[in-house]
Amino acid sequence: PVFPLIVPNIITPGSVEGKNDYFTIQYGADPTKTPGDYGIKVMLRVYNRWGIEVYATEDYQYDWNANGLASGVYYIELTLENYPTCKNWLQVIN
């Protein structure tokens, strides 16, 4: 089967309690499902606008909320196990 992968380009931690607080990747048609729900390991790296890595994990658990980082644009590298790397930007609004 083919599943759509929906990667957000904005998170708003602290803006509205409980809404869009964490960087969560949707896998499939169900908005509550992530690649982890299907046993797919995700590697995530986040860089600031100067190219300095501010977050990295080899096994993302959908728990990153830009804690301690300023509002702004960040760049991500997202790799699902056995798939090519996806590079994109992410807006953080605190």
PETADA-V785270 format. One record per backbone hydrogen bond with DSSP energy under -0.5 kcal/mol. NH is the residue of the N-H (numbers start at 1). CO is the residue of the C=O. E is the energy in kcal/mol with one decimal. If there is no record, write none. Layout:
nh = <NH:NH>
co = <CO:CO>
e = <E:E>
//
This chain:
nh = <6:6:7:8:11:12:15:16:19:20:23:24:26:27:28:31:33:37:38:39:40:41:43:44:45:46:47:48:51:54:55:57:60:69:72:74:75:76:77:78:79:80:81:83:86:88:90:91:92:93:93:94>
co = <4:26:5:6:91:20:12:12:16:18:64:22:6:33:4:29:30:34:35:36:35:39:79:57:77:55:75:52:48:46:46:44:42:66:92:90:47:88:45:86:43:84:41:80:78:76:74:9:72:11:91:92>
e = <-0.6:-2.9:-0.6:-0.6:-2.3:-2.5:-1.6:-0.8:-2.3:-0.6:-2.6:-1.1:-2.5:-2.4:-3.0:-0.6:-1.8:-1.2:-1.5:-1.4:-2.3:-0.6:-2.9:-2.1:-2.1:-2.9:-3.0:-2.3:-2.0:-2.9:-1.4:-2.2:-3.2:-2.4:-2.2:-2.9:-2.7:-2.9:-2.4:-2.9:-2.7:-0.6:-2.7:-2.4:-3.3:-1.9:-3.2:-2.6:-3.1:-2.3:-0.5:-0.5>
//
